[in-house]
């Protein structure tokens, strides 16, 4: 629970800039940050929440897990000569006050009434799908979410550990969205008991938002051994082995790698080592997540790369190689290059690959045009090669944060609304 005195101090620190770089450059959703903070300054928490509801339906979620230091707070004018305004903390506080004071999303949106509303099907109930559903429903459309699990939330529910995002926050957020009048059909999965061709007959538009959660492989020798896992799948299916007394290597530098490392440590692993081929300042994970991991006893091996995973049938050790960072022509970012003869070996029981994600193989069977990365190709309106079908989120190469997925869902919703109404 936040201390009111501390919140008021954080809110008063905001300069209420007219150019709003935090909103216009930093926030993927372009939330009017100075506006909602000005209401917090005046203890008008209801209008602060209302201000957020104009652009987002995930304030409680984004307030907790967005990479604020790399998004809104990185553009804060206060941060030029000192510390930026703690925007995430203030956004999370406003959401908590909405729960405490008993108001929610539907209290601040004007749902249009249409005589014969067009029908929209949304495949996937993660951040992009939920956001699209909300904005479509507010426009008066008949919206149904098709979800492969018996719960909504996508990566919010099964990709982010409880210690970062409490279940209560997720559940309240989802219920707020559904209360707008959105229908849900659970246990519906494309390629199994759900077909696009059938949906095209029954719906006026379809929005694909089921994500791209298949872990990317490193393609090193030994990756097929027992004891090598994909980080995305471990978090999604929660099928962890017994880590008690074991040494676990986590390969990667993003928030998924941090979530895996911290989860494994909390589940009893004796040693958890994060292998990252670049330097700490280049890690895409948030500084606060890295600091939490370090404080929890997780070791970081910066400028190291996995060369080979060794073992007979299961993992017994990992051969690492050190890297140096060099400037390559045409690249703005320093690239890691293996240092010859710097190889060394460490014992390990499990290896978790948290290097990024890609689409499931079944996406190829959807008869949609794909790009060179295997994700669904969309135009500037999020439309696919089939006119009734739109796509968003990581499935359509949106940037890999919750806020960017939500932005993708909102933009797709606006395009569908423009086309149908």
Secondary structure as UniProt FT lines:
FT   HELIX           4..12
FT   HELIX           22..26
FT   TURN            28..29
FT   HELIX           33..41
FT   TURN            42..43
FT   HELIX           45..53
FT   TURN            54..55
FT   HELIX           59..65
FT   TURN            68..71
FT   HELIX           72..75
FT   HELIX           77..80
FT   HELIX           87..101
FT   HELIX           105..107
FT   TURN            115..116
FT   STRAND          119..123
FT   HELIX           127..138
FT   TURN            139..140
FT   STRAND          142..146
FT   HELIX           155..158
FT   TURN            162..164
FT   HELIX           167..178
FT   TURN            179..181
FT   STRAND          183..185
FT   TURN            191..193
FT   HELIX           196..202
FT   STRAND          205..208
FT   STRAND          214..215
FT   TURN            222..224
FT   STRAND          228..230
FT   HELIX           231..237
FT   STRAND          247..251
FT   HELIX           255..266
FT   TURN            267..268
FT   STRAND          271..276
FT   HELIX           280..282
FT   HELIX           287..295
FT   TURN            296..297
FT   STRAND          299..302
FT   STRAND          304..310
FT   STRAND          317..326
FT   TURN            329..330
FT   STRAND          335..338
FT   TURN            340..341
FT   STRAND          344..347
FT   STRAND          350..353
FT   STRAND          357..358
FT   HELIX           361..366
FT   TURN            372..373
FT   TURN            380..381
FT   TURN            387..388
FT   STRAND          389..391
FT   HELIX           393..396
FT   HELIX           402..420
//
